[in-house]
């Protein structure tokens, strides 16, 4: 398997087409070179979220919350890295959950670029800085104030994507 980026959590579960669980290295299905072990049954494919957060501790915590709800999670530490991840992901990305203030390229600039490249993508912005909320709302984007609870995260995502199907 390829080396996993240091920002990725250490392990992930993947499902073989025959329904057997197997523990794999941290790489998401988008980063395992040309190999996809997931079933292609449309009703079974999880929604894909691109998580963009520069604080690795916060990124890891949010990653775990999203994975617990059954999402496939792609991660990036800044806006430029997020564009690279998006451009290298051949499938759809349902939602981008992005911090507002990040190095190299901030969340609002990223939002403009990614929605131009992926017109159907939903966007949810987040920040621990209360002053960011006004800038995000002026842009007409939904905002989640950090710190947040797992329920607040789930509710914000459901407001954009609709009900999250229960895990089987």
C-alpha positions in Angstrom: 0.0 0.0 0.0 1.2 3.6 -0.6 2.4 5.7 2.3 -0.4 7.6 4.0 -0.1 11.3 4.6 0.6 12.2 8.2 -2.7 14.1 8.5 -4.7 10.9 8.0 -6.0 8.9 10.9 -4.1 5.6 11.3 -6.6 3.1 10.2 -9.8 2.9 8.1 -12.3 0.2 7.4 -13.2 -0.8 3.9 -15.8 -3.2 2.7 -15.1 -5.8 0.0 -17.9 -6.5 -2.5 -18.7 -9.7 -0.8 -19.3 -7.9 2.5 -16.3 -8.8 4.5 -14.7 -6.1 6.6 -10.9 -5.8 6.4 -8.7 -3.4 8.3 -6.6 -1.3 5.8 -4.0 1.4 6.1 -5.3 4.9 6.6 -5.6 5.7 2.9 -9.1 6.6 1.7 -10.5 4.9 -1.4 -9.4 8.0 -3.4 -5.8 7.5 -2.3 -5.3 3.8 -2.9 -3.7 3.8 -6.3 -6.3 2.6 -8.8 -7.9 0.1 -6.3 -11.4 0.4 -5.0 -12.6 -2.3 -2.7 -16.0 -0.8 -2.1 -19.2 -2.3 -3.4 -20.6 -0.3 -6.3 -24.2 -0.8 -5.3 -25.6 2.8 -5.5 -27.7 2.5 -2.3 -24.7 1.4 -0.3 -22.1 4.0 -1.4 -21.6 6.5 1.4 -21.7 10.2 0.8 -18.3 11.8 0.4 -17.1 14.8 2.5 -14.0 16.8 1.8 -12.8 18.0 5.2 -10.5 21.0 5.1 -8.9 21.9 8.4 -5.4 23.1 9.2 -5.3 22.0 12.9 -4.5 18.3 12.7 -6.0 17.6 16.1 -9.3 19.2 15.2 -9.2 17.5 11.7 -8.7 14.1 13.3 -11.6 14.6 15.7 -14.0 15.8 13.0 -12.8 12.9 10.7 -13.8 10.4 13.4 -17.2 12.0 13.9 -17.9 11.9 10.2 -16.7 8.3 9.8 -18.9 7.3 12.7 -21.9 8.6 10.7 -20.8 6.5 7.7 -19.3 9.1 5.5 -16.3 8.6 3.3 -13.9 11.4 4.3 -11.2 13.0 2.3 -8.9 15.4 4.2 -6.7 18.4 3.4 -4.8 20.9 5.6 -5.4 24.0 3.5 -7.2 25.3 0.5 -4.6 24.5 -2.1 -4.3 20.9 -0.8 -8.1 20.7 -0.9 -8.1 21.6 -4.6 -5.5 19.0 -5.3 -7.6 16.3 -3.4 -10.7 17.4 -5.3 -9.0 17.3 -8.7 -7.6 13.8 -8.0 -11.0 12.4 -6.8 -12.7 11.0 -9.9 -16.1 10.5 -8.2 -18.5 13.0 -6.7 -17.9 14.9 -3.5 -21.2 15.7 -1.8 -20.0 18.3 0.7 -16.9 20.3 1.6 -16.6 21.1 5.3 -13.9 23.8 5.5 -12.3 26.0 8.1 -12.4 29.7 7.2 -8.9 30.8 8.2 -6.1 28.6 6.9 -2.6 29.1 5.6 -1.9 29.3 1.8 -5.5 29.6 0.8 -8.4 30.4 3.1 -11.8 28.8 3.1 -13.8 31.5 1.3 -11.3 31.6 -1.6 -11.3 27.8 -1.7 -15.1 27.9 -1.8 -15.1 30.0 -4.9 -12.6 27.8 -6.6 -14.1 24.4 -5.7 -17.7 25.4 -6.6 -16.5 26.6 -10.0 -14.9 23.2 -10.5 -17.6 21.1 -8.9 -20.9 23.1 -9.4 -23.1 20.6 -7.4 -20.9 20.5 -4.3 -22.5 21.7 -1.0 -20.3 23.8 1.3 -20.3 24.2 5.1 -17.9 26.7 6.6 -16.6 26.5 10.2 -14.4 28.6 12.4 -13.5 29.1 16.1 -13.3 32.9 15.5 -16.7 34.5 16.1 -15.7 37.4 13.7 -15.6 34.9 10.8 -19.3 34.2 11.1 -20.3 37.6 9.6 -17.9 37.3 6.7 -19.3 33.8 5.9 -22.9 34.9 6.1 -22.3 37.9 3.9 -21.0 35.3 1.3 -24.4 33.5 1.7 -22.8 30.3 3.1 -23.8 28.2 6.0 -21.6 28.4 9.1 -20.8 26.2 12.0 -19.2 27.8 15.1 -16.3 25.8 16.6 -16.3 24.2 19.1 -19.4 22.2 18.2 -21.1 19.0 19.3 -21.4 15.9 17.2 -25.2 16.6 17.1 -24.6 20.2 15.8 -22.3 18.8 13.1 -24.8 16.2 12.1 -27.7 18.6 12.0 -25.7 21.1 9.9 -24.8 18.4 7.4 -28.4 17.1 7.2 -29.6 20.6 6.6 -27.5 20.6 3.4 -27.6 16.9 2.3 -30.8 15.7 3.7 -31.2 12.8 6.2 -28.1 10.8 6.9 -29.0 7.1 6.5 -28.4 4.9 9.6 -25.4 2.6 9.4 -26.3 -1.1 8.8 
